[in-house]
Structure formats: C-alpha cells, structure tokens
C-alpha cells in the first residue's frame, strides 16, 4: 500500500509526523508493508518555518518539493495543483492524506479527487462558522471531497453529521498534535531554553501572532502590541515572531517601542521578540508559561493538553473543546479585553484538568488501523 502525505505549512508537520512514526513502527515489527511518499508544497518556504521542524520531528527529507512559495490564495492553490498532478499520476498511490486547513490541504484534496484517488483528511470537521477566514473555506471543501474523515474532537463529528456526511466516513480518533507532543516530551522537557534565557517556570508569558486579520492590519497590530506592552509590565512576554509578522512590525517604523528583537537573556519585564523557534524549544516555552496569548489554532490545543491558560486573540475558534475544557478563552483583539483577561489569569490558580477524550497520544495508531482495514491491507489488527 502506498500513501502520499502532503505538508505545506509549519503546523502540518506535527500532524504528519505521528503517522509516519506509526508506519515505521509497523514496518519494523513486520506487521504491515506500507510505503509512504512525503510531498512538501513549499507554501511555507522560509527555512525557519520548516527545516528545523523536519529535524526536530525526525522526519525524512521530502521525496518531492513543489517550491510554490508565497502568493495569493488562488495562486498558491493553482500552483500546487499544477505541480502535484504529474507526481500523483507517476506515483499512483492508493491514498492521499491531507492534514489541517491550509491552501496545500485543499489543493491536494482537489487534485487527488479529480484523479480518482481516495483522500483522507486528518483534523476533519472543525468549523469556526466564519467564512471570511480562508481556512474555513479550505475545511469545507476538503471535507466535502474526502473519503475518510478523521476527527479530533466531538464537535468535528457533530458538524460533519449536520452537513449530511455519511457517518461511515467519519472516525473519531483523537488529536495527532497531541501524539507529537507526547512522543517528543522527553526532548522538549530537556530543552535548555529556560536556562539560556534565565526564565523561571510560570513566571513569563508567550505570544504568537500570524493570522493576516491580525498582523496585516497596521492599526490592529499596533493596538495588540500596545496591549501586550501593558501586560508585560507585570510579567515578561516572550514573542517568537513569524516572518510575516516581523515584516509588518518593521514596516510600522518603530511604533512598537516595547518590542526588543533579541535572543539573549531576559533581564526585566517587557516584550522580547525572538526568531522563530524549533519545535522542542517552543514547546518547552509553552509548557512552562504562566499564560499564552495566540491566534493559532494548534496552540489552543497544546495549551489545553498542558493545562496552560490561553487567551485566543480572535473572535471565534474552530476548536471549541479548548474552551469548554476550561483552559482557553476567546477574547478578540480589543486592547482592554487583552489587558483585563491577562490580569485575571495572572491572579488565578493554574488549572489542573484531565485531557479531552482520546487526546492520549494514540491518534495515529487509530488512523492507521482504519486505513489498513478500509484499504484491505492484510493483518490490520494491531
């Protein structure tokens, strides 16, 4: 059986890695002979956003790199489809696996579906119900085209059933992001980043910003940075800066005086901007944080599993279990709300909650069991 995995953006790698690790485990045990092909679309083309993640997650080098680069959503989607089609025709896989909700996800699902190749979508069914988000369109289209829909939380199953999806296509398997987190725990727990930056556990915050709705709007970005500066009067804020966000900050011509672009030791309160970090160092920072402020979907999940209080700087979330679980609050981008909610968290005890259902580090194992059974691979029981 040959499976093609499509990766395009930084969050994709943490979702693909556990499935590749599981295939390697099965092959080593002689249980199943599954060949995989890894295709990197180049949607994230900055080495800081993918080279270090391939290394940290012990992923093999991609078999193919499409080198699509930046561009509009339409341009990226079209270029991926055009460059991917001849590869799929050459490789003739039994299945194409796509993950998440980026342009690479929907482009690969479209291309494979038009060629008659079955598609599996990992992290299916998530909905923000906000069609102004490009990711929401990608989710809807990908799920419509997919033959196997692997769901990470109950809301995903409920959404797909409400949309009329055949229940036989839906599989609640858990969260592969948590597989990566759990299986690499010994590595990120041994990270030296706290010593290098002179950080004490639970005495700093972490911020990530990358969504165009936040960082491409100068007025909004300026307001968010002002709120972060206010929060940082009480606790140091560590800010690994996405290249897109860095570009926008640099164009603001010094309008964010509290931002210090440096990678040295933390000497006082304030906002400390860093280069993008590798997976292990970043997860070590998140796990030890007192508070996380983010517009990332994946970080909402990781903080939920790690019981780290999270404020989501968006008006909605496609991951409602992180809110109902009690670790995440959706607060938008109002500076007053950011400052007020951060102060509330800093005065409250850290939550100690069990993980959401099936967030146990075995999602990839469940996915491979389903695929081997459905694709008639012998000895599918493990």
C-alpha positions in Angstrom: 0.0 0.0 0.0 1.4 3.4 -1.0 0.2 6.6 0.9 1.2 10.1 -0.1 1.3 12.7 2.7 1.0 16.4 1.8 2.7 19.0 4.0 2.7 22.7 3.3 2.9 24.8 6.5 4.6 24.5 9.9 1.5 23.1 11.7 1.2 20.3 9.2 4.5 18.6 10.2 3.3 17.9 13.8 0.2 16.2 12.4 2.0 14.1 9.8 5.0 13.0 11.9 3.0 10.7 14.2 1.5 8.8 11.2 5.0 8.4 9.7 6.3 7.2 13.0 3.5 4.7 13.2 4.1 3.4 9.7 7.8 3.0 10.6 6.8 1.1 13.7 4.6 -1.3 11.8 7.2 -2.0 9.2 9.8 -2.6 11.8 7.6 -5.1 13.5 6.8 -6.8 10.2 3.1 -6.2 10.7 2.4 -4.2 7.5 4.3 -3.2 4.4 3.2 0.4 3.8 5.2 2.7 1.5 4.8 6.4 2.1 5.8 9.4 -0.1 6.2 12.8 1.6 5.5 15.9 -0.5 6.3 19.4 0.7 4.5 22.0 -1.3 6.6 25.0 -0.2 3.7 27.0 1.0 5.9 27.8 4.0 9.2 28.4 2.3 11.2 30.2 5.0 13.8 27.7 6.4 12.9 28.9 9.9 9.4 27.6 9.4 10.1 24.1 8.1 13.8 23.0 8.1 14.1 22.9 11.9 10.7 21.2 12.2 11.7 18.3 9.9 14.8 17.9 12.1 13.1 18.2 15.5 10.4 15.8 14.5 12.8 13.3 12.9 11.0 13.4 9.6 12.7 12.2 6.4 13.5 14.8 3.8 10.6 15.2 1.4 10.5 13.0 -1.6 9.2 15.9 -3.6 9.3 19.7 -3.0 7.0 21.8 -5.1 8.6 25.1 -4.2 5.4 27.1 -4.6 6.4 30.0 -2.4 4.3 32.9 -1.5 1.4 34.4 -3.4 -2.4 34.9 -3.1 -4.6 32.1 -2.0 -5.7 31.5 -5.6 -2.1 31.5 -6.9 -0.8 29.1 -4.2 -3.8 26.7 -4.7 -3.4 26.7 -8.5 0.3 26.2 -8.5 0.2 23.3 -6.0 -2.5 21.6 -8.1 -0.5 22.1 -11.3 2.8 20.8 -9.8 1.2 18.0 -7.8 -0.9 16.4 -10.6 2.0 14.8 -12.5 3.5 13.4 -9.3 0.3 11.7 -8.3 0.0 10.3 -11.8 3.5 9.0 -11.6 3.3 7.5 -8.1 -0.2 6.1 -8.4 -0.9 5.9 -4.6 -3.8 4.1 -3.0 -4.5 7.2 -0.8 -3.5 10.8 -0.4 -3.5 12.1 3.2 -4.0 15.8 3.9 -4.0 17.5 7.3 -5.3 20.7 8.7 -6.8 23.6 6.7 -4.1 25.4 4.7 -4.1 26.0 1.0 -1.9 22.9 0.5 -4.7 20.9 2.1 -7.5 21.9 -0.2 -5.2 22.0 -3.3 -4.1 18.4 -2.8 -7.6 17.2 -2.0 -8.9 18.8 -5.2 -6.1 17.3 -7.3 -6.3 13.8 -5.9 -10.1 13.8 -6.1 -10.1 14.8 -9.8 -7.7 11.9 -10.5 -9.9 9.4 -8.7 -7.5 8.9 -5.8 -9.1 8.5 -2.3 -8.5 11.3 0.1 -8.1 11.1 3.9 -8.5 14.3 5.9 -6.9 14.4 9.3 -8.4 17.0 11.6 -11.7 17.0 9.8 -15.0 18.6 10.8 -13.6 21.6 12.6 -15.6 24.8 12.0 -15.3 28.4 13.0 -18.5 29.2 11.1 -16.7 32.3 9.8 -16.4 32.2 6.0 -14.3 35.4 6.0 -11.5 33.0 7.2 -9.7 31.4 4.2 -9.1 28.3 6.4 -12.9 27.8 6.8 -13.4 27.6 3.1 -10.5 25.1 2.9 -12.0 23.0 5.6 -15.4 22.9 4.0 -14.1 22.0 0.5 -11.6 19.4 1.8 -14.2 17.6 3.9 -16.7 17.5 1.0 -14.1 15.8 -1.2 -12.6 13.4 1.4 -13.4 9.7 1.6 -12.0 9.3 5.2 -12.7 12.0 7.8 -10.6 11.7 10.9 -12.0 13.8 13.7 -10.0 15.2 16.7 -12.9 16.3 18.9 -16.6 15.6 19.2 -17.6 18.9 17.6 -16.0 17.8 14.4 -18.2 14.7 14.2 -21.3 16.8 15.0 -20.5 19.3 12.3 -20.0 16.7 9.6 -23.2 14.9 10.5 -25.1 18.2 10.5 -23.7 18.8 7.0 -25.1 15.5 5.8 -21.8 13.5 5.6 -22.2 9.7 5.5 -21.5 8.5 9.1 -19.5 5.6 7.7 -16.8 8.1 6.5 -16.3 9.7 10.0 -13.8 8.3 12.5 -13.2 9.9 15.9 -9.6 9.1 16.5 -8.2 11.9 18.7 -5.6 14.5 18.1 -2.4 13.8 16.3 -0.9 17.1 17.5 -1.0 15.6 21.0 0.7 12.5 19.6 3.7 14.7 18.6 3.6 16.5 21.9 3.6 13.3 23.9 6.1 11.3 21.9 8.7 14.1 21.9 8.1 15.1 25.6 11.5 13.8 26.7 13.1 16.0 24.1 11.3 19.3 24.9 11.5 18.7 28.6 15.3 18.5 28.2 15.4 21.8 26.3 17.9 24.3 27.7 16.0 27.4 26.6 14.9 28.4 30.1 18.5 28.4 31.3 19.7 30.2 28.2 17.1 33.0 28.7 17.2 33.0 32.5 13.5 32.2 32.7 11.7 30.7 35.7 8.8 28.3 35.2 5.4 30.0 35.4 6.9 33.5 35.6 6.6 34.5 31.9 4.1 34.6 29.1 4.3 33.5 25.5 2.7 35.3 22.5 2.3 34.1 18.9 0.7 36.1 16.1 0.5 35.2 12.5 -3.1 35.5 11.1 -3.4 38.1 8.3 -6.5 39.5 10.0 -4.3 40.5 13.0 -0.9 41.2 11.5 -1.7 42.7 8.1 -3.9 45.4 9.6 -1.4 48.0 11.0 -4.0 49.7 13.3 -5.0 46.3 14.8 -1.4 45.1 15.1 -0.4 48.4 16.8 -3.3 48.0 19.2 -2.4 44.4 20.1 1.2 45.4 20.6 0.2 48.2 22.9 -1.9 45.8 25.0 1.0 43.3 25.2 3.3 46.1 26.4 0.8 46.8 29.1 0.6 43.1 30.1 4.4 42.9 30.1 4.6 45.4 32.9 3.6 42.5 35.2 5.3 39.6 33.5 7.9 39.2 30.8 6.4 38.3 27.4 8.3 36.1 25.0 7.3 36.6 21.4 8.8 34.2 18.8 8.0 36.3 15.7 6.6 34.7 12.5 8.3 36.1 9.4 5.0 37.6 8.2 4.5 39.4 11.5 8.1 40.6 11.6 7.7 42.2 8.2 4.7 44.1 9.3 6.3 45.2 12.5 9.3 46.5 10.7 7.1 48.5 8.4 5.5 50.2 11.4 8.7 52.2 11.8 9.3 52.0 15.5 5.7 52.2 16.5 6.2 49.4 19.0 8.9 50.6 21.3 8.3 47.8 23.8 9.4 45.2 21.3 13.0 44.1 21.7 14.3 41.9 18.9 16.9 39.8 20.6 17.7 36.2 21.5 19.7 36.8 24.7 18.7 36.6 28.4 15.5 38.0 29.8 16.6 40.8 32.2 13.3 42.5 33.1 9.7 42.8 32.2 8.8 43.7 28.7 8.1 42.1 25.3 11.0 40.1 24.0 10.9 39.3 20.3 12.8 36.2 19.1 13.5 34.4 15.9 11.1 31.5 15.2 12.0 28.6 17.4 12.3 24.9 16.7 9.5 22.6 17.9 11.3 21.4 21.1 12.3 24.8 22.4 9.0 26.3 21.6 7.0 23.5 23.3 9.3 23.9 26.3 8.5 27.6 26.5 4.7 26.9 26.2 4.7 24.2 28.8 6.5 26.4 31.3 4.5 29.5 30.6 2.1 31.2 33.1 -0.1 32.5 30.2 -0.2 32.1 26.4 -1.7 34.7 24.1 -2.2 33.5 20.5 -4.2 33.5 17.3 -3.1 29.9 16.4 -5.5 27.0 16.4 -2.8 24.4 17.2 -1.5 26.3 20.2 -5.0 26.4 21.6 -4.9 22.6 21.6 -1.4 22.2 23.0 -2.1 24.6 25.9 -5.3 22.7 26.6 -3.4 19.4 26.9 -0.7 21.1 29.0 -3.1 22.9 31.3 -1.6 26.3 30.4 -4.1 29.2 30.5 -4.6 30.5 26.9 -6.2 33.7 25.6 -7.1 33.5 21.9 -6.9 36.8 20.1 -9.6 36.0 17.6 -13.5 36.4 17.6 -14.0 32.7 17.2 -12.4 29.3 17.3 -12.8 26.1 15.3 -11.7 24.1 18.3 -14.5 24.6 20.9 -13.3 21.7 23.1 -10.4 24.0 24.2 -13.0 26.5 25.5 -15.4 24.0 27.1 -12.5 22.2 28.7 -11.7 25.4 30.6 -8.2 26.4 29.6 -8.9 28.7 26.6 -10.9 31.9 26.4 -11.8 33.6 23.1 -11.4 37.3 23.7 -10.9 39.0 20.3 -8.4 41.8 19.8 -9.7 44.6 22.0 -6.7 46.0 23.9 -8.9 46.5 27.0 -10.0 42.8 26.8 -6.4 41.6 26.4 -5.2 43.5 29.4 -8.2 42.7 31.6 -8.2 39.0 30.8 -4.5 38.6 31.2 -4.7 40.3 34.6 -7.5 37.9 35.6 -5.4 34.8 34.6 -2.3 36.1 36.4 -4.4 36.4 39.6 -6.0 32.9 39.2 -4.5 29.5 40.0 -3.3 27.3 37.2 -5.9 24.8 36.0 -5.4 21.0 36.6 -7.7 19.2 34.3 -7.7 15.8 32.5 -7.1 15.7 28.8 -10.1 15.9 26.4 -11.4 12.5 25.1 -8.9 10.4 23.0 -6.1 13.1 23.4 -3.9 10.3 24.6 -1.0 10.1 22.1 -2.5 7.2 20.1 -4.5 9.0 17.4 -2.0 8.0 14.6 -2.3 4.4 15.7 -6.1 4.6 15.3 -5.8 6.3 11.9 -3.5 3.6 10.6 -5.8 0.8 11.8 -8.8 2.3 9.9 -6.8 2.9 6.7 -5.4 -0.6 6.7 -8.8 -2.1 7.2 -10.5 0.1 4.6 -7.8 -0.3 2.0 -7.8 -4.1 2.6 -4.3 -4.3 3.9 -3.7 -7.8 5.5 -3.3 -8.3 9.2 -4.8 -4.9 10.1 -5.3 -5.7 13.7 -2.5 -4.4 16.0 
